[in-house]
Amino acid sequence: MLITPAYAQAAGAGSAVTSFIPLILIFGIMYFLLIRPQQKKLKEHQAMVEAVRRGDQIVTQGGIIGKIAKVKDDGQVEVEIAEGVKVQVVKSTIANVLNKTEPASK
């Protein structure tokens, strides 16, 4: 016998660590390709939603285009979708801001 039992056991322990390396690499690739860009996109959307103000023209996730008539404190906005027709929309459902109004100068 050329291989001692102690040497054979040590070789088995090294291969267990080596077998986890592809799993760790796959997780790292998934993080940089999927998770991190999604978090960045979410932060950008939250910043956009927090920056809306009266007069901005928006598109909701349902496809409704309207102009913000009033920004409420409880996470809602009042959107005028036609002359005299106003609906309340949750801020997080704003998909895009089409036209931003200039801030009032003091």
C-alpha positions in Angstrom: 0.0 0.0 0.0 1.5 3.3 -1.1 -1.2 5.6 0.4 -1.5 5.8 4.2 -5.0 6.3 5.7 -4.1 9.6 7.2 -3.0 11.0 3.8 -6.3 9.8 2.2 -8.4 11.5 4.8 -6.6 14.8 4.4 -7.2 14.7 0.6 -10.9 14.3 1.2 -11.1 17.4 3.5 -9.5 19.6 0.9 -11.9 18.6 -1.8 -14.9 19.5 0.4 -13.7 23.1 0.6 -12.9 23.1 -3.1 -16.5 21.9 -3.9 -17.9 25.1 -2.3 -15.9 27.5 -4.4 -18.2 27.3 -7.5 -21.2 27.9 -5.2 -19.6 31.0 -3.8 -18.6 32.2 -7.2 -22.2 31.7 -8.5 -23.6 33.7 -5.6 -21.1 36.5 -6.2 -22.0 36.7 -9.9 -25.7 36.7 -9.1 -25.2 39.5 -6.6 -23.4 41.8 -9.0 -25.6 41.0 -12.0 -29.1 40.9 -10.4 -29.3 42.0 -6.8 -27.1 45.1 -6.8 -28.7 46.7 -9.9 -32.2 46.1 -8.5 -31.3 47.8 -5.3 -29.9 50.8 -7.2 -33.0 51.0 -9.3 -35.2 50.9 -6.2 -33.2 53.7 -4.6 -33.5 55.8 -7.8 -37.3 55.2 -7.9 -37.7 56.2 -4.2 -35.8 59.4 -4.8 -37.9 60.2 -7.8 -41.1 59.6 -5.9 -40.0 61.7 -2.9 -39.1 64.6 -5.3 -42.5 64.9 -6.9 -44.4 68.2 -6.3 -47.5 70.0 -7.4 -47.6 70.6 -11.1 -45.5 67.6 -12.2 -46.9 65.5 -15.0 -46.7 61.8 -14.1 -47.5 58.3 -15.4 -48.8 55.7 -12.9 -48.1 52.0 -13.1 -51.6 51.6 -14.4 -50.9 53.8 -17.4 -52.8 56.9 -16.2 -51.2 60.2 -17.2 -52.1 63.2 -15.0 -50.8 66.3 -13.3 -50.2 66.3 -9.5 -52.7 68.7 -7.9 -51.8 68.0 -4.3 -49.1 66.1 -2.4 -50.3 64.7 0.9 -48.2 63.6 3.9 -49.5 60.1 4.2 -47.8 58.7 1.0 -50.6 59.8 -1.4 -50.9 62.3 -4.1 -54.0 63.8 -5.7 -53.7 63.6 -9.5 -55.9 65.5 -11.9 -56.4 63.2 -14.9 -58.9 65.5 -16.7 -60.3 68.9 -16.1 -62.2 68.7 -12.8 -61.4 65.0 -12.4 -59.1 64.2 -9.5 -58.0 60.8 -8.1 -55.9 59.9 -5.2 -52.9 57.7 -6.0 -50.4 56.1 -3.7 -46.9 57.6 -4.3 -45.2 54.3 -4.8 -47.4 53.6 -7.9 -45.9 56.5 -9.8 -43.9 54.9 -12.6 -42.4 58.0 -14.3 -42.3 61.8 -14.1 -42.8 63.2 -17.6 -42.5 67.0 -17.0 -41.1 68.4 -13.8 -42.1 71.9 -12.7 -39.5 74.4 -11.7 -39.3 75.1 -7.9 -40.7 78.4 -6.8 -38.0 81.0 -6.3 -38.1 82.9 -3.1 
